[in-house]
């Protein structure tokens, strides 16, 4: 047995093929499943690309104060996200564990998003800060109650190693497409609505409505498959929820002691933070350094990323998830270096680089989310319990933490460098800060991610062995009954 399989039971069979008597994951089911992340991607991407820009250039907040808005809400998220994960694991209804959460909180999710893009008209900086802290925190709560139960469905809909990468690609392709849609809408609305405050409010309405509808598409498009799969596996949608509850902090301790999961946490955190910092600085880089529309580079990156999602799924089957990450990150690192040295009269080269970086961005999306279910099953083999909710809760928390930290760091850099939205031309120090966060900062974060992926312990062969042992355990339990 290979060294990477050292933690498995001794009687695990290498390279065995596990057969699952489950219905096929058809294209309509995959599309419906992917649609569930359309609203989350739309809202997350627009927040990443334009929240700081909106708060500084439209609302008129100081960069450092604006950059701190989401950071305050992370204090509550540190409790809220794991708590929702645990509660969704323990939920037991006729519709299963996850679907009631999605169904009941989809509308509050869309409505709370709309209120982020209102300019309240307060003059005092701290009153504005308080308003946006409240509305963004409420939004993040409903983001968790809707999106966290949804993302856990990946581990429940299929146990196949490669099928999960395909399913993850559909989910993330819809996520990025949502971001593209709202960025394109921002460009269209920019030509139709002159007042920036009215324009962002209209975009808030559009984004909120689309988010609600896409979640319900997912619910009604996948529920029948989920029921059929649970029945084929000899249970129902509540089968796993019938296991005894564990104390909340006991679950946290087990998760924290899962070594492969800690690797996933680090990989995702560094990748996502690099992405969020790049997304946050792009509008400033485009407008103040390159002299082009603040939304155009973001649209180019996102469009190419959608296509590359499916390329990544195909490459993963051939070269493996680790090598895919190395390849994508290598391309991304080279592009970040080039963007730092790019000059204002080279906007055509900039758009070409933005297209190339789409491949790297796609790998940063696909790889961490596709390896997370493998970690969950290793935990199940060792402990006899499935904890999708608590594991995905940490990933959702990291997603929001990365966004908040990205906004804060960029806001702090702009403030300390003397950025002023009212200046016709930014100071040299402000332009240097913008370029620095466009190049060297994401580059360093990506290098940390590459190191962690290199040492990540779960391989395709190890996952096959895990699934074989789980199937054998289930067979023996059924025989004893």
Order of alpha helices (4+ residues) and beta strands (2+ residues): alpha-alpha-alpha-alpha-alpha-alpha-alpha-alpha-alpha-alpha-alpha-alpha-alpha-alpha-alpha-alpha-alpha-alpha
